[in-house]
């Protein structure tokens, strides 16, 4: 009897050990145990790309693992977003984009290749306003001058492309003031700024860092910034609210998403890593140089901010008939 019970106990222990070994094999390895790819949904060299590379560099040091940045621009961010939405949900493919992928594109692209619900927000990392700037030959010195000219004869505005923040800004101005704005899209922020400089267009509502060197050189006249607070790089330029047009307030949000089914534990580890990176003094200085304000909205807070903007911009888009040509 004793021998039988001893044998049974030995078999039970062996079974338990085998089960625990199997469970250990079934557990995913600790993330990240291989290189992580950051897919940037816009061209290299812009504010998002600079931020992505700075965060990737910090995470690489923190996690002792390679973080690779790959630019996949096109269709106002939809191409990069689609590639991540269809990637394995394991935390090794991460999307870095801006809010318009989720707040504008669903309203203007009728046949988007992915659903925004296929992506899960990790964090709204930072935000920045846009600069309303005009060619000095227009003679405009204030938002009041711009609105008056826009109502009387119309103005031409450049943007970084269809569906871009600058395109939305032009439609918001049309909706709020009754101005006539002829929107002329370019392939990226840099050529849109060049168009203002050359006088090809009257002006534009474009990313502040790309405009400021020309503002300081006297080649672009700044009228206002669209953010809630003044620019850290040019604190003498008024906000649109201070200029009497609070309905033109608009910020670009710099976001991080992963495929929707990515495990909570991986998302939380990524959130903490990014939050720690953005808390570093060197990275805060980098944000300031890009005229970005730290946001750090994670999970549900990030989802709510994007959802609120989706609804707000949807009303403008429906009212103005904004569309992708």
Residue, then its C-alpha position, 0 to 999 in steps of 0.5 A: x500500500x505504501x509503495x503504491x501511494x508512493x508511486x502515485x505521488x511520484x507520478x503526480x509530481x512528474x505530471x505536475x512538473x511536465x505541465x509546468x514545463x509545458x506552460x512555461x513553453x507556452x508563455x510568450x518570451x519577455x517583450x522585447x526579445x527581438x528587434x521592434x519596428x516603429x512604422x512612421x506613417x509620414x516622410x522622413x525629416x518631419x517633426x513626427x520622424x524626428x520624435x520617433x527616432x528620438x524615442x526609439x533611441x531612448x527605448x533601445x538603451x532602456x530595453x537593450x534591444x534594437x528599435x528600427x524606424x521605417x517610414x511608410x508615407x502615403x494617403x495621409x498616413x493610411x498606408x503606414x497605418x494599414x501595414x501596422x493594422x495587418x501586422x501580428x499583434x505581438x508588440x513588434x510592429x508599432x505605428x507612429x502617426x498623427x491624429x488626422x489618421x483617426x480624426x480626419x481620414x475616416x471622414x474623407x477616405x470612403x474606402x480606407x484599407x483598414x478600420x481605426x478599431x483595428x489599432x489600439x492607442x498606446x499614447x498621445x505623446x505630444x502636441x503642437x500648433x500650426x502657424x498661420x503665415x503669409x508671403x509679405x507681398x500680400x501686405x497682411x499684418x493680422x488675422x483680421x487682414x487675412x479674413x477681410x481679403x479672403x472674404x473680398x477676393x479669396x486667397x490661395x493656401x498651400x498644405x502638406x497634402x490632401x487630408x493634412x492638418x493644413x488642409x483641415x485648417x483651411x476648411x475650418x477657416x472657411x467654415x468659421x469665417x466665410x472666407x474663400x480659400x483655394x486649397x493647393x496641396x503639395x507633397x509634404x510640409x517643406x514644399x508647402x512652405x517653399x510655395x509660401x516663400x516663393x509667392x506661389x500661394x498667399x499663405x498656409x497653416x503649416x507646422x511651426x518649425x518649418x516656418x520659423x526660420x523664414x519668419x525670423x528672416x522676414x520672408x514669411x509674415x506670421x499672423x497667429x498660431x493655432x494651439x491653445x498656448x503660444x509657441x515656445x519658439x516664438x512667444x510673441x506670435x498671438x494664438x488664434x483665440x487671442x486674435x479673436x478666432x477661437x474656432x480656428x484652434x487646432x493642434x496636431x497630436x503625435x500618436x503611438x498605436x499597436x494592432x488592437x489584439x496586442x496583449x495588455x502586458x506588452x502595451x503597458x510595458x511600451x507605455x511605461x518605456x515611452x513615458x520614461x523616455x519622454x520624461x528625460x530632460x534631453x528628450x524634453x529639450x528635443x520636444x521644445x525644439x520641435x515646438x511640441x508640448x508633452x501630452x503623455x495621454x495613455x490608453x482610454x485618455x488617448x482614445x477619448x481625446x482622439x474620439x472627441x476630435x474625430x467628432x469635432x472635425x467630422x462636423x467641419x468636414x461635412x459642413x465644408x464638403x472637404x474631400x480628397x481629390 
